[in-house]
Amino acid sequence: MDMGGGRLIRLMIVVLVVVLIWKVWDYSDLPTAEAPPNFKEVPVYPTLHVEVYYEALCPDSRYFIMKQLTPAYEKLHKIMHIALVPYGKARTQEKDGKFIFDCQHGPVECRANMVHACVTNLVKEEAKQLAIVHCMIDKNDAPMKIGQKCVEKYSENWEDVESCVLSDKGSSIMKHMGDMTNNLKPHVSFIPTITIDRSQDDQKHILQDLHKILCKRFKGPKQPSC
């Protein structure tokens, strides 16, 4: 009985070895993770993050958005992201649980800033945000009227924007814009102030030729317009 048991164990071991060899042979035919002969790894370069701190009735802000930001974005949108922060040198106070704003160019600018702020919050497509703000800032002395015209021009829902402007939501967004502006280091002294990747360096040249500065700062391949 003992000899028979030994032979059975040896037979089981042989079977296991054969199965193991067969499995190894079977898996050797699977495709490998090696790259194809002509494969080249494409480097990924970080896009430039541009923040624009501005006011809706500020002539310098109007000029920058229309003559610098929009043309630069049209040519370099693949290498940049923008954030529009309409607040400038306004001040925020809280009274009876509500936020009240005092703007450099008066109440009309506060309303215009809030229309801009609600647009940037509700319109998800970056290019559309800029197009609508560009449209509004061209003539922003009647914020709600021009706001509706520009929002509907780009097929967005004006009722949503209007509801935002007239509600606590709009005030909360404006408060946030103010916090962003007031937290800048160094503090804002001129409007518009532009940051590129959080840096305020070279403001003079950014305001004069944003496209050139973006071309210079981008670490990836040279862009066609550069």
Sequence and secondary structure as in RCSB ss.txt:
>XXXX:A:sequence
MDMGGGRLIRLMIVVLVVVLIWKVWDYSDLPTAEAPPNFKEVPVYPTLHVEVYYEALCPDSRYFIMKQLTPAYEK
LHKIMHIALVPYGKARTQEKDGKFIFDCQHGPVECRANMVHACVTNLVKEEAKQLAIVHCMIDKNDAPMKIGQKC
VEKYSENWEDVESCVLSDKGSSIMKHMGDMTNNLKPHVSFIPTITIDRSQDDQKHILQDLHKILCKRFKGPKQPS
C
>XXXX:A:secstr
 HHHHHHHHHHHHHHHHHHHHHHHHHHTTS      TT         EEEEEEE TT HHHHHIIIIIIHHHHHH
HGGGEEEEEEETTT EEEEETTEEEEE TT HHHHHHHHHHHHHHHH   HHHHHHHHHHHHTS SSHHHHHHHH
HHHTT  HHHHHHHHTSHHHHHHHHHHHHHHHT SS   SSSEEEETTB TTHHHHHH HHHHHHHH  SS  TT
 
